Amino acid sequence: MYYKSKIKEDCEAYDDLVTLGEKYPFNDNWANPIEIKGSWYILKHEKYSSDLEVVNELPEIKQEETE
């Protein structure tokens, strides 16, 4: 599952929450936000919740959209 937001900083804040909570080493983090079709997504951690929208999977990207 993933969290979704229109604002990249929302996903970065969630990454910071998980990274600090799980005590990842310096220069390591939980997950990197991904932009797809104008929205930002980040992998949901089972121990950390957020008010962001939850989605089950990332939207499908057609091959021509990546070129």
N, C-alpha and C positions, 0 to 999 in steps of 0.2 A: 504494500500500500504506500501511497505517497501523499504529501501535502501539496496543495496548489495555491498559488497567489498571483496576482497581477504585479506584485512588487518584489523585486529580487531581494531587497533587504529583509523582507519577512522570512524568506527561506534561509538567508545567511544568519539571521538571529536564531532560528531554530537549530541550525548547525552548531552555532556557538553554545547553545543550551546543552545539547547532547555531548559535544566535544568536551566541555568543561565537566559535565556531570559524570562522564565515563573516564575522565582523566586521561585522555589521549595524549601521547607524548608531543613535545614541541614539533611544529611543522607537520602534524598529522591532524586529521579531522574526521568527523562522522561521514559526511557526504557533501558533494558539490551540487549546488543548484543547477538545474537544466532548464534552458528556455526552449519552449516548443509553442509555435503559433501564438506568440504574444503573452503567454503565461509562463510562470516559473514553477518548477516542481522540485521537491526534495524527498528522499526516501524517509518514510516514517519509522521511527524507532519504537519498539514495543513498550519501553519504559517511560517515554516522554510524550506528553500530549501537547496539543496546540489548538488554538481557536481557528486555525486555517482550515480550509475546505479539504476533506479527505476524498481521495479518488483511489479506485482499486488498481488501476494501471495507467501507464502513460498513453497519450493519444498516439495513434498510428501515424507514422511519417511516410509519405510516398517517396519513392526513390528520386523523382525529379525535384522534390523540395529540398533535398540535401546536396544537390549539385550546383 
